[in-house]
């Protein structure tokens, strides 16, 4: 059974590639506990917590928020919004409108189905500030069976905090998605 210390990064880890190798392996072990199905809420909660604590242990980058927003249809709603899902960090926006004329970073990543990295949020038009300490952000679309169902959002207190992290975060997300049983959406928007 995985232990809370699995989020502690050993001192032998010296590169970002080695960091992501470590957290991907730890996440795999955490979600491969013999259970035949991983509840998506629990899996997202553990994935957020593990990575947030690992960043704190490694202290690079200085991550102050790590979590998920998922489409409202996963909760049975007809709304075309992203709803706050499991995360680690300070309280966050509970709803992100996808139909906004001025979409934030999460809505843009969801709608474009592309990873969006913002090196300096103060210079980025459309950034939704939940924590004044945030200086950079990266958002990855969560795609399951060719459908975007949400986003994986990380904030850093450093400018350019995720300059070299896109590939590692995509690997982490792939490990997570391999282990989750998702509910059937109750409705679907075009």
C-alpha positions in Angstrom: 0.0 0.0 0.0 1.4 3.4 -0.9 2.6 5.6 1.9 2.4 9.3 2.4 6.1 9.5 2.1 5.8 8.5 -1.6 5.4 12.2 -2.3 8.9 12.9 -0.8 11.4 13.4 -3.6 14.8 11.7 -2.8 17.9 13.8 -2.8 19.2 11.7 -5.7 16.6 13.3 -8.0 18.5 16.2 -9.6 16.8 16.9 -12.9 13.2 17.7 -14.0 13.2 14.5 -16.1 14.2 12.5 -13.0 11.6 14.3 -11.0 8.8 13.4 -13.4 10.1 9.8 -13.6 9.8 9.6 -9.8 6.3 11.2 -9.6 5.0 9.1 -12.5 6.3 5.9 -10.8 4.8 6.9 -7.5 1.4 7.8 -9.0 1.4 4.4 -10.9 2.0 2.6 -7.5 -0.6 4.7 -5.8 -3.3 3.9 -8.3 -2.3 0.2 -8.8 -3.2 -0.9 -5.4 -5.1 -4.0 -6.6 -8.4 -2.1 -6.9 -10.3 -3.1 -10.0 -11.6 0.4 -10.5 -10.4 3.8 -9.4 -13.1 6.3 -8.6 -12.3 9.4 -10.7 -12.8 11.8 -7.8 -10.4 9.9 -5.5 -7.8 9.4 -8.2 -7.8 13.1 -9.2 -7.5 14.0 -5.5 -4.6 11.7 -4.9 -2.9 12.8 -8.2 -3.2 16.5 -7.2 -2.0 15.9 -3.6 0.9 13.7 -4.7 2.3 16.2 -7.2 1.7 19.2 -5.0 3.6 17.6 -2.1 6.3 16.4 -4.4 6.8 19.9 -5.8 7.1 21.2 -2.2 9.6 18.5 -1.4 11.6 19.2 -4.5 11.0 23.0 -4.3 11.1 23.5 -8.0 9.0 25.0 -9.4 7.3 26.8 -6.5 3.8 25.4 -7.2 1.0 27.1 -5.2 -2.0 25.3 -6.9 -2.4 21.9 -8.6 -5.7 20.4 -9.6 -8.5 19.8 -12.0 -11.6 21.4 -13.5 -14.0 19.0 -15.2 -16.9 19.6 -17.5 -20.2 20.0 -15.6 -21.8 17.0 -17.5 -19.7 14.6 -15.4 -21.9 15.8 -12.5 -25.1 15.4 -14.6 -25.5 19.1 -15.3 -26.5 20.6 -18.7 -24.3 23.7 -18.1 -21.4 24.3 -20.5 -18.9 25.1 -17.8 -15.9 23.6 -16.1 -16.5 22.9 -12.4 -13.8 22.8 -9.7 -12.7 19.2 -9.1 -10.0 17.8 -6.7 -7.1 20.1 -6.1 -4.3 21.0 -3.7 -3.7 24.6 -2.8 -5.7 27.7 -1.7 -9.5 27.9 -2.4 -10.2 28.4 -6.1 -12.8 29.6 -8.6 -15.7 27.1 -8.5 -16.9 27.6 -12.0 -15.2 28.5 -15.3 -17.6 29.5 -18.2 -16.6 27.9 -21.5 -18.7 30.3 -23.6 -17.1 33.5 -22.3 -16.1 36.0 -25.0 -12.9 36.5 -23.1 -11.9 33.0 -22.0 -9.4 32.4 -19.3 -6.4 30.0 -19.6 -8.4 27.0 -18.5 -11.3 27.6 -20.9 -8.8 28.3 -23.7 -7.0 25.0 -23.1 -10.3 23.1 -22.9 -11.7 24.6 -26.0 -8.5 24.3 -28.1 -7.6 20.9 -26.6 -4.0 22.1 -26.4 -1.6 22.7 -23.5 -1.4 26.4 -22.7 1.7 27.7 -20.8 1.6 31.3 -19.5 5.1 32.4 -18.5 3.8 35.6 -16.8 0.2 35.8 -15.9 0.4 39.6 -15.3 1.2 40.0 -18.9 -1.5 37.6 -20.1 -4.9 39.0 -21.1 -7.6 36.7 -19.9 -5.9 35.2 -16.9 -8.4 34.6 -14.0 -6.5 35.4 -10.8 -7.5 33.1 -7.9 -4.3 33.7 -5.9 -2.4 37.0 -6.2 0.9 35.2 -5.6 0.6 33.3 -8.9 3.0 34.4 -11.5 2.9 31.6 -14.1 0.5 28.9 -15.1 0.2 25.8 -17.2 -3.0 24.1 -18.2 -3.3 20.7 -19.9 -6.5 19.4 -21.5 -7.8 16.1 -20.1 -8.8 14.0 -23.1 -10.6 10.6 -22.6 -11.6 8.6 -25.6 -11.1 11.6 -27.9 -13.3 13.8 -25.8 -12.0 16.7 -23.7 -13.6 16.3 -20.3 -11.7 18.9 -18.3 -8.3 20.4 -17.6 -5.3 19.9 -15.3 -4.2 23.3 -14.0 -1.0 24.2 -12.2 0.1 27.6 -10.9 3.5 28.8 -9.7 4.8 31.7 -7.7 7.7 32.1 -10.1 7.7 33.7 -13.5 8.3 31.0 -16.2 7.7 28.4 -13.5 6.8 25.7 -16.0 9.2 26.5 -18.8 10.4 22.9 -19.1 7.5 20.9 -17.6 5.0 20.3 -20.4 6.3 16.9 -21.4 6.7 15.7 -17.8 3.2 16.8 -16.9 1.8 15.1 -20.0 3.4 11.9 -18.9 2.0 12.3 -15.4 -1.5 12.9 -16.8 -1.2 9.8 -19.1 -0.3 7.6 -16.0 -3.3 9.0 -14.2 -5.8 8.6 -17.1 -4.7 5.0 -17.6 -5.9 4.1 -14.1 -9.3 5.9 -14.0 -12.8 4.6 -14.6 -14.8 7.6 -15.8 -18.6 7.9 -15.5 -20.7 8.1 -18.6 -21.6 11.8 -19.2 -25.3 12.4 -18.7 -25.4 15.0 -21.5 -23.0 16.2 -24.2 -22.5 19.7 -25.7 -21.5 20.1 -29.3 
